């Protein structure tokens, strides 16, 4: 069985994230969505809320796409490479919306390989979601704008609750 990790802060999870996870599940036997706390970002949603939103989105998608039954969700407690080693993951799978994402992700991929030998596989994002980023979703939500067509069900209400709306 080939296990991979799709890591991210998922603050919040978007339809673009879900597309990458779904596509990874068509390529690998076992996909773990690894939810991490990024110290460089100020999170809006706490880790457990993010994990539950991802679990719910995966369950919802699995109703129509059985391949999603191969996906599980876990919180990454420390370094991603240590988590990969602990669960036996052979690779990290990351989605790329464009060149800027590659520029940000390549140094991390090289460092992860340096630290542990784990490879990173980049999947080009679906162009329907090229403009969707968690940070933009949060900005729209902060200003009362609609985010329902950018994120899975449950996320808009969680964002409103976190923002006190």
C-alpha atoms as an extended CHARMM CRD file, in Angstrom:
* protein
*
       165  EXT
         1         1  UNK       CA              0.0000000000        0.0000000000        0.0000000000  PROA      1               0.0000000000
         2         2  UNK       CA              1.3300000000        3.4200000000       -0.9610000000  PROA      2               0.0000000000
         3         3  UNK       CA              0.6380000000        6.1660000000        1.5780000000  PROA      3               0.0000000000
         4         4  UNK       CA              1.0180000000        9.8670000000        0.7950000000  PROA      4               0.0000000000
         5         5  UNK       CA              0.3000000000       13.0300000000        2.7590000000  PROA      5               0.0000000000
         6         6  UNK       CA             -1.5320000000       16.0760000000        1.4280000000  PROA      6               0.0000000000
         7         7  UNK       CA             -0.4320000000       18.6610000000        3.9850000000  PROA      7               0.0000000000
         8         8  UNK       CA             -1.6730000000       22.1550000000        4.6060000000  PROA      8               0.0000000000
         9         9  UNK       CA             -3.0770000000       24.5240000000        7.1440000000  PROA      9               0.0000000000
        10        10  UNK       CA             -6.5670000000       24.2450000000        5.5880000000  PROA      10              0.0000000000
        11        11  UNK       CA             -7.6490000000       27.4710000000        7.2950000000  PROA      11              0.0000000000
        12        12  UNK       CA            -10.1960000000       26.9210000000        5.7930000000  PROA      12              0.0000000000
        13        13  UNK       CA            -10.3120000000       24.0060000000        3.3690000000  PROA      13              0.0000000000
        14        14  UNK       CA            -11.3440000000       25.1010000000       -0.1320000000  PROA      14              0.0000000000
        15        15  UNK       CA            -12.7620000000       23.3380000000       -3.1650000000  PROA      15              0.0000000000
        16        16  UNK       CA             -9.2760000000       23.5900000000       -4.6840000000  PROA      16              0.0000000000
        17        17  UNK       CA             -7.8080000000       21.6480000000       -1.7600000000  PROA      17              0.0000000000
        18        18  UNK       CA            -10.5030000000       19.0000000000       -2.1030000000  PROA      18              0.0000000000
        19        19  UNK       CA             -9.8140000000       18.6430000000       -5.8150000000  PROA      19              0.0000000000
        20        20  UNK       CA             -6.1320000000       17.9100000000       -5.1390000000  PROA      20              0.0000000000
        21        21  UNK       CA             -7.0090000000       15.4080000000       -2.4000000000  PROA      21              0.0000000000
        22        22  UNK       CA             -9.5100000000       13.6590000000       -4.6710000000  PROA      22              0.0000000000
        23        23  UNK       CA             -6.9980000000       13.4310000000       -7.4970000000  PROA      23              0.0000000000
        24        24  UNK       CA             -4.3110000000       12.1230000000       -5.1190000000  PROA      24              0.0000000000
        25        25  UNK       CA             -6.7720000000        9.4270000000       -4.0290000000  PROA      25              0.0000000000
        26        26  UNK       CA             -7.0680000000        8.2660000000       -7.6490000000  PROA      26              0.0000000000
        27        27  UNK       CA             -3.2780000000        7.8380000000       -7.7970000000  PROA      27              0.0000000000
        28        28  UNK       CA             -2.3920000000        6.3760000000       -4.3870000000  PROA      28              0.0000000000
        29        29  UNK       CA             -3.7830000000        3.6930000000       -2.0770000000  PROA      29              0.0000000000
        30        30  UNK       CA             -3.8800000000        5.7360000000        1.1270000000  PROA      30              0.0000000000
        31        31  UNK       CA             -4.1060000000        9.5230000000        1.3240000000  PROA      31              0.0000000000
        32        32  UNK       CA             -3.7150000000       11.3320000000        4.6250000000  PROA      32              0.0000000000
        33        33  UNK       CA             -4.7910000000       14.9500000000        4.7520000000  PROA      33              0.0000000000
        34        34  UNK       CA             -2.2920000000       16.3410000000        7.2500000000  PROA      34              0.0000000000
        35        35  UNK       CA             -3.5310000000       19.4530000000        8.9790000000  PROA      35              0.0000000000
        36        36  UNK       CA             -0.6700000000       21.5300000000       10.2990000000  PROA      36              0.0000000000
        37        37  UNK       CA             -0.3420000000       24.6910000000       12.2990000000  PROA      37              0.0000000000
        38        38  UNK       CA              1.7500000000       27.1050000000       10.2850000000  PROA      38              0.0000000000
        39        39  UNK       CA              3.6090000000       29.3900000000       12.7110000000  PROA      39              0.0000000000
        40        40  UNK       CA              4.0540000000       31.8880000000        9.8650000000  PROA      40              0.0000000000
        41        41  UNK       CA              0.2920000000       32.3320000000        9.5100000000  PROA      41              0.0000000000
        42        42  UNK       CA             -2.2410000000       33.5690000000       12.0140000000  PROA      42              0.0000000000
        43        43  UNK       CA             -5.0060000000       31.0030000000       11.9770000000  PROA      43              0.0000000000
        44        44  UNK       CA             -8.6580000000       31.9440000000       12.1160000000  PROA      44              0.0000000000
        45        45  UNK       CA             -9.9930000000       28.4520000000       12.8030000000  PROA      45              0.0000000000
        46        46  UNK       CA             -8.5290000000       26.2440000000       15.5340000000  PROA      46              0.0000000000
        47        47  UNK       CA             -6.9210000000       22.9300000000       14.5450000000  PROA      47              0.0000000000
        48        48  UNK       CA             -9.8140000000       20.7400000000       15.6940000000  PROA      48              0.0000000000
        49        49  UNK       CA            -12.3680000000       22.8380000000       13.8120000000  PROA      49              0.0000000000
        50        50  UNK       CA            -10.2350000000       22.6200000000       10.6700000000  PROA      50              0.0000000000
        51        51  UNK       CA             -9.8890000000       18.8490000000       11.1040000000  PROA      51              0.0000000000
        52        52  UNK       CA            -13.6410000000       18.3780000000       11.5320000000  PROA      52              0.0000000000
        53        53  UNK       CA            -14.4070000000       20.5420000000        8.4770000000  PROA      53              0.0000000000
        54        54  UNK       CA            -11.9790000000       18.4750000000        6.3850000000  PROA      54              0.0000000000
        55        55  UNK       CA            -13.4400000000       15.2000000000        7.7010000000  PROA      55              0.0000000000
        56        56  UNK       CA            -16.9580000000       16.3750000000        6.8590000000  PROA      56              0.0000000000
        57        57  UNK       CA            -15.9230000000       17.4810000000        3.3630000000  PROA      57              0.0000000000
        58        58  UNK       CA            -14.2230000000       14.1320000000        2.6950000000  PROA      58              0.0000000000
        59        59  UNK       CA            -17.3020000000       12.2210000000        3.9570000000  PROA      59              0.0000000000
        60        60  UNK       CA            -19.6150000000       14.3210000000        1.7770000000  PROA      60              0.0000000000
        61        61  UNK       CA            -17.4890000000       13.8070000000       -1.3270000000  PROA      61              0.0000000000
        62        62  UNK       CA            -17.1790000000       10.0500000000       -0.6380000000  PROA      62              0.0000000000
        63        63  UNK       CA            -20.9440000000        9.6910000000       -1.1630000000  PROA      63              0.0000000000
        64        64  UNK       CA            -20.4700000000       10.3980000000       -4.8850000000  PROA      64              0.0000000000
        65        65  UNK       CA            -16.8170000000        9.4510000000       -5.2670000000  PROA      65              0.0000000000
        66        66  UNK       CA            -15.9330000000        6.1470000000       -3.5610000000  PROA      66              0.0000000000
        67        67  UNK       CA            -12.2210000000        6.8310000000       -4.1050000000  PROA      67              0.0000000000
        68        68  UNK       CA            -12.5140000000        9.3210000000       -1.2320000000  PROA      68              0.0000000000
        69        69  UNK       CA            -12.9940000000        6.4000000000        1.1590000000  PROA      69              0.0000000000
        70        70  UNK       CA             -9.1910000000        6.0090000000        0.9070000000  PROA      70              0.0000000000
        71        71  UNK       CA             -8.7130000000        9.4360000000        2.4810000000  PROA      71              0.0000000000
        72        72  UNK       CA             -8.2180000000        9.9990000000        6.1840000000  PROA      72              0.0000000000
        73        73  UNK       CA             -7.5370000000       13.1420000000        8.1710000000  PROA      73              0.0000000000
        74        74  UNK       CA             -4.9190000000       13.7160000000       10.8620000000  PROA      74              0.0000000000
        75        75  UNK       CA             -3.3360000000       16.6300000000       12.6820000000  PROA      75              0.0000000000
        76        76  UNK       CA              0.4160000000       16.9610000000       12.0690000000  PROA      76              0.0000000000
        77        77  UNK       CA              1.8860000000       17.4810000000       15.5380000000  PROA      77              0.0000000000
        78        78  UNK       CA              5.3460000000       18.7220000000       14.4930000000  PROA      78              0.0000000000
        79        79  UNK       CA              7.6020000000       18.4720000000       11.4740000000  PROA      79              0.0000000000
        80        80  UNK       CA              5.9280000000       17.1230000000        8.3710000000  PROA      80              0.0000000000
        81        81  UNK       CA              8.8380000000       14.7650000000        7.6620000000  PROA      81              0.0000000000
        82        82  UNK       CA              8.5290000000       13.2120000000       11.1330000000  PROA      82              0.0000000000
        83        83  UNK       CA              4.8050000000       12.7110000000       10.5520000000  PROA      83              0.0000000000
        84        84  UNK       CA              5.5100000000       11.1070000000        7.1490000000  PROA      84              0.0000000000
        85        85  UNK       CA              8.0110000000        8.7390000000        8.7410000000  PROA      85              0.0000000000
        86        86  UNK       CA              5.5950000000        7.8920000000       11.5560000000  PROA      86              0.0000000000
        87        87  UNK       CA              2.7430000000        6.8880000000        9.2140000000  PROA      87              0.0000000000
        88        88  UNK       CA              4.9620000000        5.3520000000        6.5200000000  PROA      88              0.0000000000
        89        89  UNK       CA              4.2110000000        7.9270000000        3.8270000000  PROA      89              0.0000000000
        90        90  UNK       CA              6.4330000000        7.7020000000        0.7590000000  PROA      90              0.0000000000
        91        91  UNK       CA              5.6290000000       11.1800000000       -0.5700000000  PROA      91              0.0000000000
        92        92  UNK       CA              4.0100000000       14.5210000000        0.0190000000  PROA      92              0.0000000000
        93        93  UNK       CA              1.4230000000       15.6540000000       -2.5390000000  PROA      93              0.0000000000
        94        94  UNK       CA              0.9250000000       19.3840000000       -3.0530000000  PROA      94              0.0000000000
        95        95  UNK       CA             -1.3480000000       21.2390000000       -5.4280000000  PROA      95              0.0000000000
        96        96  UNK       CA             -0.0480000000       24.1760000000       -7.4280000000  PROA      96              0.0000000000
        97        97  UNK       CA             -2.2560000000       26.9810000000       -8.7030000000  PROA      97              0.0000000000
        98        98  UNK       CA              0.5770000000       28.6840000000      -10.5580000000  PROA      98              0.0000000000
        99        99  UNK       CA              4.2290000000       29.6400000000      -10.6300000000  PROA      99              0.0000000000
       100       100  UNK       CA              4.0640000000       31.5550000000       -7.3610000000  PROA      100             0.0000000000
       101       101  UNK       CA              2.9600000000       28.4070000000       -5.5550000000  PROA      101             0.0000000000
       102       102  UNK       CA              5.8550000000       26.4840000000       -7.0890000000  PROA      102             0.0000000000
       103       103  UNK       CA              8.3040000000       29.1730000000       -5.9800000000  PROA      103             0.0000000000
       104       104  UNK       CA              7.0000000000       28.9080000000       -2.4130000000  PROA      104             0.0000000000
       105       105  UNK       CA              6.7730000000       25.1070000000       -2.3520000000  PROA      105             0.0000000000
       106       106  UNK       CA             10.0520000000       24.1040000000       -4.0050000000  PROA      106             0.0000000000
       107       107  UNK       CA             12.3380000000       25.0970000000       -1.0970000000  PROA      107             0.0000000000
       108       108  UNK       CA             10.1040000000       23.1730000000        1.3230000000  PROA      108             0.0000000000
       109       109  UNK       CA             10.1490000000       20.1350000000       -0.9620000000  PROA      109             0.0000000000
       110       110  UNK       CA             13.9380000000       20.2480000000       -1.1750000000  PROA      110             0.0000000000
       111       111  UNK       CA             14.2800000000       20.6350000000        2.5920000000  PROA      111             0.0000000000
       112       112  UNK       CA             11.8940000000       17.7410000000        3.2730000000  PROA      112             0.0000000000
       113       113  UNK       CA             13.9180000000       15.5300000000        0.9250000000  PROA      113             0.0000000000
       114       114  UNK       CA             17.1510000000       16.7070000000        2.5750000000  PROA      114             0.0000000000
       115       115  UNK       CA             15.8400000000       15.9260000000        6.0630000000  PROA      115             0.0000000000
       116       116  UNK       CA             14.2290000000       12.5850000000        5.3710000000  PROA      116             0.0000000000
       117       117  UNK       CA             14.4100000000       11.5060000000        1.7420000000  PROA      117             0.0000000000
       118       118  UNK       CA             10.6440000000       11.9940000000        1.3410000000  PROA      118             0.0000000000
       119       119  UNK       CA              9.7760000000       13.2440000000       -2.1320000000  PROA      119             0.0000000000
       120       120  UNK       CA              7.1810000000       15.8550000000       -3.0290000000  PROA      120             0.0000000000
       121       121  UNK       CA              4.8180000000       15.3840000000       -5.9340000000  PROA      121             0.0000000000
       122       122  UNK       CA              3.2410000000       18.4950000000       -7.4030000000  PROA      122             0.0000000000
       123       123  UNK       CA             -0.2010000000       18.2980000000       -8.9960000000  PROA      123             0.0000000000
       124       124  UNK       CA             -1.3060000000       21.2130000000      -11.1570000000  PROA      124             0.0000000000
       125       125  UNK       CA             -4.4950000000       22.6360000000       -9.7370000000  PROA      125             0.0000000000
       126       126  UNK       CA             -7.7270000000       22.6520000000      -11.6800000000  PROA      126             0.0000000000
       127       127  UNK       CA             -8.0160000000       26.0350000000      -13.3820000000  PROA      127             0.0000000000
       128       128  UNK       CA            -11.5530000000       26.4200000000      -12.0060000000  PROA      128             0.0000000000
       129       129  UNK       CA             -9.9130000000       26.9700000000       -8.6130000000  PROA      129             0.0000000000
       130       130  UNK       CA             -6.7620000000       28.8780000000       -9.6280000000  PROA      130             0.0000000000
       131       131  UNK       CA             -8.0470000000       32.0430000000       -7.9410000000  PROA      131             0.0000000000
       132       132  UNK       CA             -9.1530000000       30.3110000000       -4.7260000000  PROA      132             0.0000000000
       133       133  UNK       CA             -6.8700000000       30.6520000000       -1.7050000000  PROA      133             0.0000000000
       134       134  UNK       CA             -7.7480000000       30.2330000000        1.9570000000  PROA      134             0.0000000000
       135       135  UNK       CA             -6.4110000000       33.7140000000        2.7030000000  PROA      135             0.0000000000
       136       136  UNK       CA             -8.7190000000       35.2540000000        0.0800000000  PROA      136             0.0000000000
       137       137  UNK       CA            -11.6850000000       33.2430000000        1.3620000000  PROA      137             0.0000000000
       138       138  UNK       CA            -11.0450000000       34.5880000000        4.8740000000  PROA      138             0.0000000000
       139       139  UNK       CA            -10.7750000000       38.1630000000        3.5470000000  PROA      139             0.0000000000
       140       140  UNK       CA            -14.0720000000       37.8390000000        1.6990000000  PROA      140             0.0000000000
       141       141  UNK       CA            -15.7500000000       36.3410000000        4.7870000000  PROA      141             0.0000000000
       142       142  UNK       CA            -14.3540000000       39.1090000000        7.0230000000  PROA      142             0.0000000000
       143       143  UNK       CA            -16.1050000000       41.6480000000        4.8110000000  PROA      143             0.0000000000
       144       144  UNK       CA            -19.3830000000       39.7410000000        4.7180000000  PROA      144             0.0000000000
       145       145  UNK       CA            -18.9820000000       38.4990000000        1.1530000000  PROA      145             0.0000000000
       146       146  UNK       CA            -20.2430000000       35.1790000000       -0.1810000000  PROA      146             0.0000000000
       147       147  UNK       CA            -17.8430000000       32.2150000000       -0.0160000000  PROA      147             0.0000000000
       148       148  UNK       CA            -20.2940000000       29.3440000000       -0.5350000000  PROA      148             0.0000000000
       149       149  UNK       CA            -19.0520000000       28.5830000000       -4.0560000000  PROA      149             0.0000000000
       150       150  UNK       CA            -15.3890000000       28.4810000000       -2.9270000000  PROA      150             0.0000000000
       151       151  UNK       CA            -15.5240000000       26.0860000000        0.0250000000  PROA      151             0.0000000000
       152       152  UNK       CA            -17.2880000000       22.8570000000        1.0790000000  PROA      152             0.0000000000
       153       153  UNK       CA            -20.5600000000       22.9170000000        2.9980000000  PROA      153             0.0000000000
       154       154  UNK       CA            -20.1390000000       23.8020000000        6.6500000000  PROA      154             0.0000000000
       155       155  UNK       CA            -17.1840000000       26.0960000000        6.1000000000  PROA      155             0.0000000000
       156       156  UNK       CA            -19.1590000000       29.3470000000        5.6070000000  PROA      156             0.0000000000
       157       157  UNK       CA            -20.9480000000       28.8660000000        8.9430000000  PROA      157             0.0000000000
       158       158  UNK       CA            -17.6640000000       28.0220000000       10.6930000000  PROA      158             0.0000000000
       159       159  UNK       CA            -16.0720000000       31.1770000000        9.2880000000  PROA      159             0.0000000000
       160       160  UNK       CA            -19.0150000000       33.3250000000       10.3830000000  PROA      160             0.0000000000
       161       161  UNK       CA            -18.8490000000       31.8200000000       13.8890000000  PROA      161             0.0000000000
       162       162  UNK       CA            -15.0820000000       32.4110000000       14.1170000000  PROA      162             0.0000000000
       163       163  UNK       CA            -15.5920000000       35.9890000000       12.9810000000  PROA      163             0.0000000000
       164       164  UNK       CA            -18.4370000000       36.5490000000       15.4440000000  PROA      164             0.0000000000
       165       165  UNK       CA            -21.0530000000       37.1010000000       12.7240000000  PROA      165             0.0000000000
